[in-house]
Amino acid sequence: MMDVGRRKEAADEKIKEMLRMFVTAPQTKVVYFGGGHDSGYAGALSHYHNLGLQDKIVILQGYDRITYDLKKIPFRVMGIEGLFMSEKVDLGAQINRRILRISNYLRSGLTGDKKSLS
C-alpha cells in the first residue's frame, strides 16, 4: 500500500515508475504485474519487451482475461485463483446505494427517526 495523492492519473504514474525502477534493476529477478485488465499499461510494458526484459515480467490475470493490447506482447501470464475479484466493481451501483442511504438518512431526520448511514 502506498499513498499516491489525489490526482486522477497519480496511481498509474506511480505504477509505471515502480515498473521502471524494478524491471530495469539487475537485482530484480521477476516483477509480478497485477494490471493485466488495463490496456493503459501496454505502452510501458512493450518498452520492456523491446529492451529484451520480457522474461522479468509476469502478468497476473485479473477478471477472466488479459486485455487485448497486453496479449499481443509475449509476456508470461499467471492466474492465481481468488487473488483478484472475478468481475469488475460496478461503481454506478455503489454510488446509487450510497445516495439512497444518504437520502433515507436525511429523510429520517425529518421524522426524528435517525439511523446510522452504514
Steps between C-alpha positions, in 0.01 A plus 500: 500500500616849426350846488519640148302819554169612357585576136307300243796316347720493812464125556583420135805725512621336822451149361687586179784653702520192724514282187781715361693484824467127565489342152826664398678426831750215461409372849137442398429148380123528439233769519145373543277758334136510608376739232409252227147639483618850398623561144642834616816317606563348155735779393715477812510121489581484128799724576642229729433237236696711249787518750500119523374500859178306439630202702503719811127579483208270580152640446254389765161421353210697643133461410466229238757607238796723423424813298550468124787753483699311763433159341684620188822539703658161578512509880441206730153503653413349836157451651466457876154388608337753733776762478278749315125539476355308206294798379551875486351709778182678388574852625166632376310255721718585800442872454125448462489297824691775684269770368200294607643450851574872537156590369333260745714635783406859421132408469510318832635819660179676403295237682737479798591137424873540426690182428863437418625554143675163495 
